[in-house]
Amino acid sequence: MALGPAVPRLHPKARLQHDDVRGRDVLLYPEGLVALNPTGAEILALCDGFRSVADVVAALAQRYGAAAVEGDVTAFLDGLAAKGLVTYGS
Amino acid sequence: MDPKPLWLLAELTYKCPLQCPYCSNPLDFAGSRFKRELSTDEWCRVFREAKALGVLQLGLSGGEPTLRADLEDLVRHAHGLGLYTSLITSAYRLTKERLAALKAAGLDHVQISIQGADAELSDAVAGTAAYRDKIAAYHYTRELGFPLTVNVVLHRRNLHQVAALIRLAESLGAERIELANTQFYGWALHNRDALMPTKAQLDDAWRVVQRERARLGTRLEIVWVLPDYHEQYPKPCMGGWARAYMTVTPAGEVWPCHAAGRITTLTFESVRDHPLQWIWEHSDAFTRFRGDAWMPEPCRSCPRKTQDFGGCRCQAFLVAGDAGFTDPVCSLSPHRPLIDAAVAQVERAAEAPEWTYRAAPASRALAAKG
């Protein structure tokens, strides 16, 4: 998925949850889970159904300075999309 | 670091209207060991203790979990704790109203079994006319917005329907279909000669799965649970003994997997007598085979031991006679001939024998026999 107007959303089957015992966020879904690092959790929290991928990148850049995050964001979201946990709409 | 559990399978009751001959419940499910079911409060305490231990995924199973009138209360409590809850049901007499109430209580995911791709075979395997209810319930789950898993246990009499089963799941808009080749424990072991497929059947079904995976991509996840008797190496059972899973039985015994209660050389503890954390960390059943210090040869010096953890302790006990042996499925095990003989017998037999349905009278008779 190229950077652009596509709007990433968590698939309804997936739920973002804090894992108190292990001190991390996780994405829970039927019969599975993905452990998230703080950046991953932050990216998913920004996927609110309104922001496009470009908006998510811009929001992160604003928070942390203009670090080269584009590639990381798209790779992360594409990875979850390949598992069916993120969908792209418009 | 000591392992912490991620998964809890709560077997809420062993009562079930279906009589599937491969049921993973204990043969003596109708006996006194499982009679006094945990109360609502006791289950809620188990869920709280499980969450505090690290559990994130909760399976509500049975038997038939919808027979518990307090299921909505249990789901509400589990959801409030942040557990991802899955209902594992036969869907017999499951109404849309009940499913809607479970949705409102916070249920995340529904898994509904089916025994064949058409009413005739499905009902014949289940021993109960349940197909129509299942199809109706599949549609209700979609209408209510639940993610849906279609679960099918595969064996000699339904493996030829794999393509039709995948198409059924696809037409329902399911997220996943679990094609679970029979694992031989409990009733399935009792009925092994009737259920064991031929190698040709498995090869045909596997070709269908590969073709359908390529066609469907992420639209439908097709899970293929390996028929381990036909494999060269054992499965990494439960991801290793007491590493990530716990099963709590209807009367509160805690097992490292849903078949482990048959291992008579282990001592199992109950949530009625001990906190879950103590059971996980200190009980005989959980500590005996955790890690790899227990391993005999050929596991001990085997590079695969970090992948398959020596295979399945239940299978070692049930087939080879000692839970501390290498899984007899392993081609390096001295007991592999026992597996080969079971497979060969089915290849030789012109016709599969009849099976025994999973039902309370048969269970009591088997329990009396020991």
Interface residues (C-beta under 8 A of the other chain):
Chain A: P12 K13 R15 Q17 H18 D19 V21 R22 V26 L28 Y29 P30 E31 L33 A81 A82 K83 G84
Chain B: K4 L6 A52 L53 G54 L56 Q57 G82 Y84 S86 D108 H109 Q111 G145 P147 T149 E175 R176 T218 E221
